[in-house]
């Protein structure tokens, strides 16, 4: 199977450099590695050559992912990694094996050892140590409701057959764009979580949207996805409610790595726009 890897990167040249190196050192190396960047500083130390192709783009995660989709169209599988996801050596081999054996699988997501996005983040050295200390990878898998954008594989034949794209109306860091895309591709086959596709998501805090912008997206994006049919009402309202509750509860005693007050202000701006009938994911570009 012709397998490629794509990185949509912004503002993390050091972690990107390590992430790309780990991909090139896989037991099953990819045919190509596509790195989509927004400015030259994003790819300091990484340049086109050999299997690596660097592609410029306007900022925005869905827009950058679409640039990579266009470049990789001729292949069979495309694995998207965040620029701060460090893949264990057999990650790509496990994805290729399972998706070759199960042609009805249209997307897959891995099982990271740890996810720094759910906390203060993980240092690169610690992530590499986790990967080095890991034993043999399991071969089990299970159904998944969607793929997790920091490490997800998609079958390109399904993308081509149905003209699937990432929604560019979800701008910037694009809260929930991965769920939207994989909910749509799931109409045509199964999504699996592969326990043998392992790695570490550093959860690096640089390069992300401001707290106020993210807070607005936490309201606008789920309701937009409900309107387009990617979310049920239960999922959309549950997402909005959970984030509003967390931001409200922690606004006065926020975690050092989270701008809870900014997120809460963004949530409130979202509700104001909802009441005025002008709630729109792209409004974050005006903040």
Secondary structure, DSSP 8 states (H G I E B T S, - for coil): --EEEEEE-SS-HHHHHHHHHHHHTSSS--SEEEEEESSGGGGTT---BTTEEEEE--S-HHHHHHHHHHHTTTSSEEEEE-TTEEE-TTHHHHHHHHHHH-TTEEEEE---SEEGGGSS---HHHHHHHHHH-------EEE-SS--TTEEEEEHHHHHHHT----TTS-TT-TTHHHHHHHHHGGGSEEEEETTS-EEE----TT---HHHHHHHHHHHHHHHHHHTSS-HHHHHHHHHHHHHHHHHTSSS--TT--HHHHHHHHHHHHHHHHHT---GGGGGG-
